Amino acid sequence: MSICKKVVLAGSLAAFLFIIAHSASAQNGAPDIVVDTSHAVNSFSPLRALGGAVDRQFGGKTEEEVANHTNWVLSPPVLKQLLGAGWGTITYRQNTELQIQAWHWNPRGTWSNPASKDGYFVGSAEPTSEPIEHGWSYPLPHRGNTLGDGHEWSRLTDGDLNSYWKSNPYLTKTFTGEDDSLHPQWVMIDLGATENVNAIKIAWANPYARQYYVQYWTGNAEPFYDGINKGAWKTFPMGTIANGHGGTPTLKLISWNIPVRYLRIWMTGSSNTCDTHGSQDKRNCVGYAINEVYVGTVSPDGQFTDLIKHLPSRKQTVTWASSADPWHSASDINYAGGDQIGFDLFFHSGVTRGLPAIVPIAILYATPEDAANEIAYLYKRKYPIAMIEMGEEADGQRMLPEDYAALYIQFARAIHKLVPQARLGGPSFEGTPGDVGSWVDANGRASFLGRFVAYLKAHNDLKDFTFFSFEHYPCMDTGLCRDWSSLDMEPEYVDHVVQAWKDNGLPPNIPFFMTEGNDLGEGSLGTVKSGLWLADYVGAMMTAGASGTYYFQDIARPGRSGFGLLSIDQNNHATYGPQYFASQVITQQWVQPVDATHQLYKVASDVKDQEGRNLVTAYAVHRPDGLWSIMLVNNDEYNHHFVRVGFDNPVTRQTQYFTGTVDRVVFGAGQYLWHPDPVPPDAALQIGAAGAPDDHHRFHFSGHADPDGPAAMSTVTAAGPDTLFDLPKASIVVLRGRIASN
């Protein structure tokens, strides 16, 4: 017998002895799973609270190719499979904000410069007989960010003195009514490594900054995300400019060389001179604009050595900017950038099930008039609208909270002028591990949410903030979810994130929604791990008090892949991922698939490993049909667990138990296992470069599952408090029935 086999048998024996011992203790002790029935911690209608998220569609390079892909995704045969997962209401995601693009939600509209078809576009609010089936994007020509979604680059280091970055005019006094110094605009430069610096050269366009500061970052980490307040911006000794005159000045910042990586130009006063688009539109004559930036050293004889890589691609020196002017032209259209599904196709296709949907407006790179017309159009069409999400991921675009709040107020007023009843909220934070931080303000405040709420209060506009939204990607780009053991993180992670929002300014009367989330299928290729994560996430988020949670992405993929919800090949043959069957268990077995209120109760689990980590989590609802339903997640990859279940009311001191026939639904390792097709040699080389052989990138290859679901259903007879319920290894189990006192 090999050593390997000995280890396996020893492990199996230990597991068997552990289960027997645990079962014996369960027979003689208190229940392992205890539902606190004294009060509900949440109430919700599954069809309105457990939903899906539909994003921009990518499926080709030409208008026809991309449109055909969208039409296929929303075709009846594909939708039939998709809707079988059971998710209810839909939230429409707004990807153009992430790619720094203008979104033409309606191709019919008006340009501010109609003769040349450029400027600021406002879609028409008037419905016509021609439906809006597709929505296209226009990359902004005056962007200042090198990175982000998409493939565009910054105009600050592209080497072209005819191009320029320009800030958003709606963040100036002309539109905010506040002094420009209250909404400073900035440009940040990342040299890529620490370099000796003593000078900067700025090729100003119009309008230029009259008052500005050139600063450097004192921290070692990037001044965003985890490093955002692990350092400070410090103005160079000669970096304060009180009366700038534009042009291309070379500024000596310090008398010696200083090692820095990150620099920032902080602009507080504008020349208000007009840009290249003319003086006919006041938006052309406010804010700040820069053609190119150069950073380096000036020698004693006046020679400037530039450290910047000036390239019209993402290989340039990286820059970030506070905002971007939404000015663009008809020629900027980019079909390959994807299809923001046209609203008429979206609502008529059937993907919404006829339920009220959450729809977005563009706010970062749009105009208030265009957003207001969008909402007016939807209401004139009499589409069922639940809420309006004000933009997407302003924090991911590095926007200051006061700037987002200033736009929020302007756009809210414009919308309510046309549609007073529209329910508005946001800001749809990108998935973060806690409160979203921002560079500290003059009062030492760092919380984005706290400062956003404070700004609305100060301007008497908190009434327009009717819900809070955020995204949830617990392990995105971190690798934390690659190991099976990471499953026990999710409930605590959810509690931590929700508490962070509450601690940092979320008003107690404001409902919160997780409007886009997933674990991205990280780790444990070919297993049900992502399905177990989904059950834990939904249960934990609703237990934490969420008013709704939305699975991303609730759409089919082409081909034969085990990644995501499901994929469908050209013959309309569906290949299901583990999250598809987990979705069915959640939406059709744990809860009733009806538009009726369910009461959710907190559950305690005493099934732990030797280190005290929960191996089994549980979530209980009292359904409209009178049945109690508990969803139990056995995160133990190798072992069954046998548990007793009790329903305890500490107020009345009464404990009840399942009685009579109990429905048992199981989805786990016994119902699903993915078998990838052989990997082509060239693709195998790419995988090897990406990571380990079981790297999550392999989810994108075709294959099949065997067994291939669905969940197994059976019944058991409950015989009082000593009834043991079997939870197979790596499984989701729903127990559903009536309860009574012993």
N, C-alpha and C positions, 0 to 999 in steps of 0.2 A: 504494500500500500504506500502511495506517495505521501510525502509530507503535506502536500496541498490537500489531499483527500482527508488526511488526519485532522487538519485544521478545520476543514469544512464540517466534518462529522462532530468534532468537538464543539464547534460553534453551534451546530444544530442541536446537540444534546443540551448545551447550556441554555439555548433559547427554549427548548421543550421544558426543561426543569423550571425555568423562569415562568413560563405560561402556567404550568401546573400549580406552582406555588402561588402565583397571582390569582388563579381561579379559586384555589382553596381559601385564600384570604378574602376574596370577593364573597364566597358563600357564607363566611362567618362575620363579615364586617359591614361597614357602611357602603352605600353605592359608590362606584367609581366615577360615575357621571351624574351630576346633580344639577337639575334645572331649578333655578330660583323663580317660583311662580308668584312671589309676592307683588311684583309689579313688572310691567312690560318696559323694556328699555328703548323700544322703537316700534312704530307701526307703519305699514306700507302696503301699497297695492303692487304685486309683482309685475304686472304688465306696464306700470308707470315708473317703477323704481329699479327694476332689473332690466337694463337695456343694452343696446349695442351702439358702437360708434362706427360711422361710415366716413371714410376719408377720401381725399383726392385719388383719382384713378390714373395709373401709369400703364400704358400698354402699347407703345409704339413711338414713332418720331413724327409722323405726319398727322394732320387734323383727322383724316379719315381713319387711320389706324387706331388712334387714341379713342375717337368717338365709337368705333366699332367694339373696342374692348369694353367701354362703359356700357354700351347697349347689351353686350353679352352678359356682363356681370349682373345686370338688372333684368335679364330675360326670364320668362316664367319657369323654364326647367331649372335654371340655376337658383332662382329665388326660392323655389319649392324646397330644395335641399337646404338652403341657408336658413329659411324660417323654421325648419325642423329642429334647429338647435334650441328654439324656444325663447330667445331674448325678445323683450317687448318693445318699448319706446326706443327711438333712435336719436342720437346726437350727431349732427352734421359737423364734421371737423373742417377747419379753415387753414389749409396748408400754405397758402400764398404768404401769410404773415411770416412763416418760418423761412421762406425763400427770398424775402425782401422783394416782393412783386406786387404790382397793382392787380386787383381782381375785378374783371368785368363780369359780375354776376348776371348782368343783362347785356347782350351784345348791342341792343338798341339803346341809344342814349345820346348825350350831347358833350362835345369837347369844348373846353373853354376857348380854344383856338380852332373853330370849325373849319376854316379854310385850309389849314395845314394838318388838321387832325392830330393835334397834340395838346399838351397842357394837362388839365385836370378833367377826368371823365366822370360824368354823372349818369348812371343808368336810369332808364325811364321807369316811373312808378306805375305806368298804365299798362294793364294786360292787353294783349291783342289775340287774334285768332292763331297766331304762330307761337307755339310753346317754346319755352327756354329749356333746351335739352342738354346743353353743354356750356361750361364756363371756362374761359381761357385767361391766362395770366400774361403779365407784361413786366419783365425784369426792369427794375428801376435804373435809369442811366446815371443817377447821382448817388449811388450807394457808397457807403464808407466801410462796410464790413468785408473782410477777406473770406471769412469762414461762415458756417451755417449750412442749412439744407440747400440743395441745388448745386450749381456749378459756376455761378458768377463770382466776381472778385471786386475788390475795392478800387475806387478811382483815385484814392490817395497815394498809392504807390504803384500805379500801372505804367508809369513812364510816359504818359501822354499829357502834355500841357494843355490840350484842347478839351480834356475831360475834367470833371470836378465832382467832389462830394458837396452836397448841400444839405443843411439841416431842415427839419420839418417846419414849414411856416406856421403851422397851427400851434406851435409852442412859443410863439412870440407875443408881445404885448398887444399887437393888432387883434389877436384872437383870444388870448387868455385874459386880457384886461389887467395883467400884472406886469411889473417891471421885468425886463428880460433877465436881470440878475437872479430872479427867483426861479428861473428855468435855465440854468447854465447848460450850454451844449458843449460837447467834448469830443475829442479824438484821442484814442489810445494807440500807441505803437509798441509792438512786441518785437524786439530785435532778435529773438530766437535764442539768445544766450547773453550772458553778462558781457558788456563791452565798455571800454573806456570812452566817455562822452564828455564834451564840454560845449557843444554848440548845436543849434538846430537852424535849418533854413526852411521857411514856409513860403510857398508860392501861393499867395492869396488870389482867389477869384472875387467876384462881387456877389453878394455883400461880404465884406471882410470884418474881422473883429477889431474894434477899437480898444477894447479892454479885454485882456486875457492873461493867463498865467501858464508858464511851462513848468511841469512838475515831473518828479520821478517817484517810483514806488520803492518803499523801504523794505518790503517783505521779500522772502525767498520764493514763495509760491505765487502762482498766477493770481492777479487781483480780482478773480471771479470765483464763484462757488466756494469750495473749502478755504481758499486763501483770501476771500474777499475782505476780511477784516483782520488778517494776520500781517498787517503792515499798515502804512499810511502814505498818502500822497503828500509829498513835501515840495514846495516851490523852490526852484533853483535860486541861488543868491541873486542872480541877475535875470530871473525869469518872469518878473512882473512888468507887464506892458500896459501903461495907463493911457496911451494916446497913439494907437497904431494907425498907420496910413496905407495899409495894403501893400501892393508890390510884392517883392521877393526878398525880404530882409534876411540876412544871416545874423543870428543872435548869439553872441557869446554868453553862455549861461553861468559859467563859473570860471574862476581864474586858474584852476587846475583841472586835471582829468578825474572824473569820478566813475566808478564801475556801476553801471545800471543795465537793466534789461527792458523795463517798462517805462515809457514816458507818456505824459498826458498833456494835451493842450486844452485848457479849461476856459471857455469863452463866456463872458458876461455882458458885453456891450457891442452892438452891431453898428456898422456904418449905414445900414439901411439903403445901400445903393443897389441898383437893379442888376440881375444876372443876365446871361446871354439871351434869355427869352423875352426881354423887353419890359417896358414900364407899364404896359396896358393892364397888367394884372398885379395887384398889390402883393400877391403871394411870391412874386419874383423878386421882391425888393426888401425882404425881411429875412432874418436868420443869419447864417454864416455859410461861406463856401470856400473851399480850398482846392487848388489844382493838384498840388503835389507836396509831399513833405520829404525832407532830407535830414538825417541825424548823423552826427559824427563828431569830428574834432576840427578845430581851427589852430593851425600852427602859428608860432610867433611871427612868421612872415605873412600871415593872412591867408594861407592856403587851406581850403576846406576839403576834408576827406570824408566822403559819404559812406555810411555803413548799410544803407537801405538797398534792398534788391528791388529794382523797378521793373516789374513784369506785368503784362496783361493776362495774368492767370493766377491760380492759387499757389503758385510757387513764389509769389512776391513776398516781401516782408509783410507780416500780418498786421492789420489795423482793425480797430473796432470804432464805431461811431455811435453817438448818443441817439441819433435818429436819422431819417432820410426823407428828403422831399419826394412826395408821391407824384411829381411831374413825370410824364412819360408820353410816348407817341404811339400811333397805330402801328408803326413799323417795328415796335419792340415786341410784338406778340410772339409767344413761344409755345407752340403746340406740344413739343416734346416734353415740356415741363409738367404735363399732366392735365387732367380734366377735373375741375371742381364741378361736380355733377350739377347740371341745370336744375333749378328748383321745380319746374313743372314735371320733368322726368322723375325726379326724386320722389315727389309726392304722389304721382300717378302710377309709379311702377309697382307699388305694393310693399316696398321694403319697410315702410313705416307702420304697416298693419292698420293704417287709418288712425293711429294714436297720435296725440300731440307730440311734436318733436322739439328738441332744442336746436335752434339754428343760430349761426354766428353772423356777426358783421365783421368786416375788416376795419381796424381802427388805427393800426400803426402806420399803414401806407395807403390811406384813403382819405376821403373828405366826409364831413358830417352830412352833407346833402345827399351823397351817394348812399350812405348807410341808411338814412331816413327813407329814401325812396325804395330801397330793398325791402324794408319791413312793411312799408305801405303797400307795395306790390303783393306781398304774401298775404296780407290781410284782405286786400281787394279780391284775391283769388279764393278767399275763405278757407285757406289751409289751416289745419289744427296746429297751433303753435303753443308750446308750453312756456318757453322762456327764450330770451335772446342773450347769447353769450358775447360779450364785448371784446372781440379780438381773441388772439390765442398766443400764449407764451410770451407776454411782454418781458418777463424776467429773462427768458432765454435769449432775447434780443438785447439784453444788458441795459434796458431802459430804466431810468430813475423812477421811483414810485410817484413822485410829484408830477412828472411828465405824463405818465400813464393816467393819473387822476385828472389832470387838466384836459386831456383828450376825452376821457370818459365823460366828463361833465358836458363838454361841447357836443359830443355825439348823442348823449342821452337827451339833451334839450332838443336837438334837431329831430330825433325819433319821436319824442313825446309831443312835439308840435303837430305831427301827422298822425301818430297812433298813440294817444294818451294812455291806453290800457296796456301797452307793451311792458312785460316784466323783464327787467334788465339785471345782469349780474356778470361776474367774472372773478378774477382775470384769467382763469384757465392757466394757472401756473404749470410749468413743465414738471415732470416727475422729480421730486427732490426728497432727500432723507429727513427733512424737517422744515422749519420756517425758512422762507427765502430771504437771504440777506442782501443788503445793498450797502454801498459805501456810506459810512456814517455821516449824518448831517451835522449842522452846527450845534444841535442839541444832544449829540451823541447817540442818536437813534439809528439802528441798523435794519430793523424789520421792514421789509417791503410792505407786508400786509398792514402792519401798524401805522406806517406813514401814509399809505394809501387811504385808510379809513380816517386818519386824522385830517387829511386834506379835504376829504368829502365833508366831514363835520364842520371844518372851518369855513367852508363855502356853502354851508346849509344845503348840501346835496346828498346826504346819506340816505334820504328817502328813495333815491334812484338806484341804490345798491340793495337788491331784494334777494340775492342768493350769491353764495361763494362757490367757485368751481376751481378744481385743480386736477392734474393728471397724476397717475401713479405707476411708476416704473421702478420697483424697488432695487433692481440690480443692473440697470442699464449701464453698459460700458464699464462695469466694475469687476465682473467675474465672480461676484459673491454668490450667485445662484448656481454655479456650476456643480457644486456638491449636493448630494441628496440631503445631507444634514441641514442645508440652508432652509428647508421647508419649515422648520420650527421657528424661524425668524418672523414669518409674516404677521401673525396676530399681534405680537409685540411691536412690530414695525408700524403697523396701522395705528395702534393706540398712540405711539410716540408722535407720529405725524399729525394726527388729529389734535392731540393735546397741544402741540406746538402752535397750531393755528389759533386755538383758544387762548393760549398764554400770550400771544403777540397781537391781540387786538380784534379777533373775530367777534363781532357783537353776538351776544347769546341768542338773540331772536332771529338771526340770519341762518336759514338752512344751508347746508353744504352738500355739494354733489361732486363725486369723482367722475368726471366726464370723459375720461379716456385712460385705459390702463391695461397692463398685461405684464407677465414676467419675461416676455420675448423668447420663451422656450429655451432659456439658457440651461445647458448641462443635461446630463442623463439622457442622451439621445436614445430614442426608441423605447422609452418607458412612459409610464403614466404620470410622471412627476409634475408636468405642467398642468395636468388636470386636477391633481390634488392641490397644487398651489391655488388654482382658480377657486376651488370650493372654500379653502381657508380664507382667501382674500375677500370673497363676497360675504361670507359669514362674518368675518371680523369687521369689515367696513360698515355693514349694516348694524352690527352690535355697537359700534362706536358712535352711532347716531346719524349716519349719512341718510339723506333723503333720497338718494339714488346713486347707482353705480353702473358704469357702462363699459362693456367688454370691447376691447380693440384688438383686431378690427373685425367687425361683424360683416364680413364679405368673403366671397369665395376667391381662391387663387386658381389660375390656369395650371394644368398639368396633373402630376401624380406625386404630391409631396405630403409628408406627415407633419409639416410645419403649419402652425396657425390653426384655424378652425376647421377648414376643409378645402380641398382642391378638386377641380372638376376638369376632366380632359375634353378633347374636341368631340368626343362621342357622348358627352354629358354623363360620363361615369364618375361618380363621386368617390374620393378618397378622404376618409375622415381622420382628423387628428384627435389625440386624447382629450383635448379641450372641447371638442364637439359633444362627446358623450358625457363629459362632466357637466357641460352646459345643460344638457337634457335632464340630468339628475337634479340639478339646482332648480331649473325653471319649471319642470313638469312633475317632479316627484317630491322634492322637499316642500315646495310651495304648490298651491293650486294655480294652474295657469288661467286665472280669472282676474277681472278687474274688481277686486274686493279686498278689504282691509285684512291684513294678517298682523298678529301681535307677536313681537319678537322678545324672547326672554334670555337672560344671561345664563350661561352654563359653566360650571366648574368641572374640571377633569383632574383625576388623581392618578392617571396612567402616565408615568414618567420613566425616564431611563435612570441609570445609576448616577448621573450628574444632575438630576433634577429637571431635565428638559421635558416638556410635554411631548409624548408620543402620540397621544390622541387628543384632538380638539373637537368641540361640539357646538352646535348652534340649533336652538329650538324655536319653533313657531307654533302658535295656536291658530289653526286655519279656520276659514269661514265655514267649512263643513263640520266643524266641531272636533276634528281630529288633532292630536298633538303629533308633530313631526320633528324628529331630531336628525340633523345631518352630522354624522361623525366622520372625521378624517383620521385614518390610521396612517401616520407618516412613517411608521416603522417599515423600512424597506424589506426586512427579512422575516418578520414574525407576525403571526396572528395574535390578537388579544381578545380575551373574553371579559366582558364588562357587565356590571349591574347598573341599571339606570333608575334613578329616583327623581321625583318631582316634589320639591320641598318648599313649603311656605313658612319662612321663619317668623312671620307675624302671627299666623294661626297655629304654628307648631304642628302642622299636619304634613305628612309625607304620603305621596301617592305613587303608584307604579302602573306600568302598562298592564292591561288586563285583556284577556280573550285573544282574538286573532290580531296579530301585528304584521303589517306589510313590511317586507325587508327588500330593499333595493341595493344592489352592490355593483360598483364599477371600480375596477382596479387592475392589478397585474394579471389576474386570472382572466380578464375579459379583453385585454389589449396588449399587443406587442408588435412593434414596428420592425420590419425587415427591409433595409435599404437595398436598392439594386446595386450591382457591382459598379464601383466608381471608376470612370475612365482614367487612364494613367495620367493625362495632363491635369485633370481635375484633382487627382490624388496629390500631385505635387503642390497644387495651390493650397490644398487642405493642410499639407505638412508645413507649409510656410505660415499658415494662419495659426496653427496651434497643434494640440494633441490630436491623435486620430479620431477621437470621439468629439471633436470640437463641434459646437452648435451650428457652424456653417453647413455641416452635412445634412441638416434638415432640408436644405433646398434641393437635394437630389431626390429622384423618384424612388418609389418602392411600394411596399404594400404592408398591411397589418394582418397578422394571423396569430391569435384570434383578433377579430375586428369588431368587438362590441356586439350588440349594445349592452347596457347594464343588465345584470341578471336579477330576476324578480322571483320572490318566493314569499311564503308566509310562515310565521312561527307562532306558537301558542305561549302566551305569557302565563306563568304559574306563580305570580306574586313576587315579593321582594328578592327572592333568591334566583330569579331567572337570569341566566347568563346569555348574553348576545355575542355572537361570534363576529369579530371584525377581521377579515382576511388581511394579510400583509399588503401594504401599499394600496389602500383602497379608500373609496368614499362609500359610506353606508348610510342609507336613510331608513330609520325605523319610524313607522307611522301607525298610530292606533289610538285607542281610548285609554283613559287612566281612571283609577279608582283607589280608594284607601285599602290598606291591607286587611 
